[in-house]
Amino acid sequence: MTLPTQLVLRAMIADPAREMYGLEIGRVAELASGTIHPILARLEGCGWLESRWEDLDPHDAGRPRRRYYRLTPDGIVGAARALDRVRTPRSLMSRLHPGLSDGLA
């Protein structure tokens, strides 16, 4: 599993029931949009994520609509198992908030 995928999964599994939009995930994982969105698409394709577009008029909001992502029940289990199998050096995870680095080497 690539480090960017680990960072995305760790950002999402920190609060698995919470919906997050793509740029928000990117901020937490400290990854660029061009890196985040292919990972999100791949995880959604394998059934680990579900997504939805927010229901708002972009003109009224003054910004584009956001696509929100959430781990599925299978995604929560799969992500937890996958992340348990990888050992991400603490130095690489230190840029994330402390809750995401628990149990790392």
For each residue, the residues with C-beta under 8 A, 3 or more apart:
1: 5 6 82 86
2: 5 6
3: 6 7 88 92
4: 7 8 29 31 35 36 39
5: 1 2 8 9 39 42 43
6: 1 2 3 9 10 83 86 88
7: 3 4 10 11 29 30 31 96
8: 4 5 11 12 25 29 31 36 39 40 43
9: 5 6 12 13 43 79 82 83
10: 6 7 13 14 29 83 88 93 96 100
11: 7 8 14 20 25 28 29 96 100
12: 8 9 15 16 20 25 49 69 70 71 79
13: 9 10 16 71 76 79 80 83
14: 10 11 28 97 99 100
15: 12 18
16: 12 13 70 71 76
17: 70
18: 15 70
19: 52 68 69 70
20: 11 12 24 25 28 68 69 70
21: 24 25 54 66 67 68 69
22: 25 26 33 36 37 40 66 67 69
23: 26 27 33 36 66
24: 20 21 27 28
25: 8 11 12 20 21 22 28 29 36 40 69
26: 22 23 29 30 31 32 33 35 36
27: 23 24 30
28: 11 14 20 24 25 96 97
29: 4 7 8 10 11 25 26 36 96
30: 7 26 27 95 96
31: 4 7 8 26 35 36
32: 26 35 36
33: 22 23 26 36 37
34: 37 38
35: 4 26 31 32 38 39
36: 4 8 22 23 25 26 29 31 32 33 39 40
37: 22 33 34 40 41
38: 34 35 41 42
39: 4 5 8 35 36 42 43
40: 8 22 25 36 37 43 44 49 51 69
41: 37 38 44 45
42: 5 38 39 45 46
43: 5 8 9 39 40 46 48 49 75
44: 40 41 47 48 49 50 51 69
45: 41 42
46: 42 43
47: 44 72 74 75
48: 43 44 71 72 74 75 78 79
49: 12 40 43 44 69 70 71 72 75
50: 44 69 70 72
51: 40 44 67 68 69 70
52: 19 67 68
53: 65 66 67 68
54: 21 65 66 67 68
55:
56: 60 61 65
57: 60 61
58: 61 62 63 64 65
59: 62
60: 56 57
61: 56 57 58 65
62: 58 59
63: 58
64: 58
65: 53 54 56 58 61
66: 21 22 23 53 54
67: 21 22 51 52 53 54
68: 19 20 21 51 52 53 54
69: 12 19 20 21 22 25 40 44 49 50 51
70: 12 16 17 18 19 20 49 50 51
71: 12 13 16 48 49 75 76 79
72: 47 48 49 50 75 76
73: 76 77
74: 47 48 77 78
75: 43 47 48 49 71 72 78 79
76: 13 16 71 72 73 79 80
77: 73 74 80 81
78: 48 74 75 81 82
79: 9 12 13 48 71 75 76 82 83
80: 13 76 77 83 84
81: 77 78 84 85
82: 1 9 78 79 85 86
83: 6 9 10 13 79 80 86
84: 80 81 103
85: 81 82
86: 1 6 82 83
87: 104 105
88: 3 6 10 92 93 104 105
89: 92 93 104 105
90: 93 94 101 104 105
91: 94
92: 3 88 89 95
93: 10 88 89 90 96 100 101 104
94: 90 91 101
95: 30 92
96: 7 10 11 28 29 30 93 100 101
97: 14 28 100
98: 101 102
99: 14 102
100: 10 11 14 93 96 97
101: 90 93 94 96 98 104
102: 98 99
103: 84
104: 87 88 89 90 93 101
105: 87 88 89 90
